[in-house]
Amino acid sequence: MSSPQRKFRGKNKAPKWTKPDEGTVSVMVLPLAVTDPADLARLEKLFGAMWSIKRAVQRDARAKVDAYWAAKHERDRDGAKAVRQRLDLSREALERCAYKHLEDAGHLKHHATKALAMHIADEAWNGVSRHLFADSTGKRHGRPRVGRRHDFTRIPGRARSHTTENKWETFRLVGTLHGHVMPFTDGGQHTLMQPHRMPKPQMPTGKVATGKVAASGKPSMRKANWWDYTGPLAVVFTGGPDSKRGDLVLPVRIPQGPGQEERVRHFLADPRRWHKVDLVRRRKASAPGGWVYEAHLLILGSGYASPAIRQMRQQAATLERIGGVDGNVSNLSIVSFPASLDPADSTPASSEIVLTEEEKARLEKEAKKKRGRARALERSRRATNTAQYGMSKRQRERAERRAANGLKAKTVTVPGGARDARSDGVPKQAYRRDRLSANYRKMRARQAEAAASAAEYRRHRARAVARDIIATHGPHLTVEDCDIRTWYRLWGKRLSQTTPGMLISALEIECKAAGGRLVRASTWSTALSQHCLCGERVHKTLRDREHKCIACGLVGKRDLVSAALAAFVNLTDPDDPKTAALDSTRSRHAQIIFDQGLEEALGESTTPCQNTPRGAGRVAVPRQHGASAHRTAGRRDRATPDEPRLVRDHAGKPGPRPACSPQLTLW
């Protein structure tokens, strides 16, 4: 007798669910108040299990990628798609690999689920796809690598179903904001008060009505579960399929403090907007186990903006101004004009974003602490791995003197010499095999914590500066399309302090939020730093920080002049920087119309800014005789090289320059 034919589910006849508001989502970080040692142990084992699965999937993916590139003749004969199908190099194949690893390792099923394994495999596939397929600029990422255990800090959760009621797998957020506030605030008399040790919520017991009527005429009942819970907020995870320890319940501590109530209500007041929860851990030396845990809640809709920020964006949207931005190693320059180019409407405005003396002192203090922590880490590693290091010159001389005088040799606890290596310079023992003390791990955690804090401060500063810029110059700005990553070769230290790339990225987000746009113009077709507002070409090297035009007599700061020219760049396609062209006619018209006001704007910053020290830009910068910016390797005798003209797809290829008219430009 033949076996019955396998049935497959057909195509879904219901309309496909899509995210509202054009797919806009936002994230809120919810700290988890985990104090129970048993729960902390379960969390550590959960992260360990998920790391084991991710590492195994990454190794499988790397082996398949290597086999894919090795089969060159087969790709030429049968096509790349056929080779990928033969090697099972796809998202679904990696998910099946993750399932197999989960099934083969029985202990993993006590902690992880197939849904979590699937999402981990999807993350591994994202790295593989960026390596196999080029992006819009024609570039591919490098060969997929296996990460480190301590760098694994995020377990992605599965999104809840918005079409099926009470369906939310993996991590889910239970409770309500009202149920969280009332028990801890004396009936709502205090705002967002929470105890130092958050109590662990319990699942409801008993039975609840289903809203249906049984055949006997009595109301149908069911057992209460977490969907009926309305108390304080908590993240619940059911555990692995073989787990016998019940649900993992993690209490949530919502942010509290001045100005947090409206933000909390924006994210947590409507449970229907909750979409997904990711479990994240963060290094903290003072926490038990060295980690603190957070729940990253993804909601449907835009993020929170305070009333002051919303008002500022509305006012910025009404500013009819056009502006340009020039990103430099040591500053960010912005110049804007009224869109009508009529002096009766407004005057030119300029701003320079530089580091203040207070910020420089703070950065120097942080750098000193960082160097001290690095030295302490190196001493600790040398002290616990003395066999891997030789003695320094001073230590050897002391040992020789004691031996010559017949004294007993001193034990060197911290050798100061080079690490034992082969003839080609490779250490005989890999650093990952060194013995590390508990104090070393604590110092390393403090170092990572300080680095994360500094990065968050830089992001906050970038957002604040971007809001100040659009409040003054409007949300319609133009910037040169430069790859700032290439600048780090010469000016890495200064760029890490001024962060021009982060400022431009934040400015792009704020322009979009205010209803405008930050467009990028190719440096090849515009050459803003080599032109004047009158249309003449003024050759300058990187060491020349002052703009002097012999044709019209304009004198000003080089960066401010470039920013002013960026305001008059036209793009045939705003999404393609290569279509940019400089409108020299309009720039010359603006120079004539605004005259004295424009010269003042190009000579100094005309708008107050919290990041501009007093007196900055009072006069045009004189010619510099040294390097134009601090270098990573210190000062050099030679001058700063001229501006490179690298051929990059995103910045435009060599070709005709539409902005350079033979009648206006001296080649």
Order of alpha helices (4+ residues) and beta strands (2+ residues): alpha-beta-alpha-alpha-alpha-alpha-alpha-beta-beta-alpha-beta-beta-beta-beta-alpha-beta-beta-alpha-beta-beta-beta-alpha-alpha-alpha-beta-alpha-alpha-beta-alpha-beta-beta-alpha-beta-beta-alpha-alpha
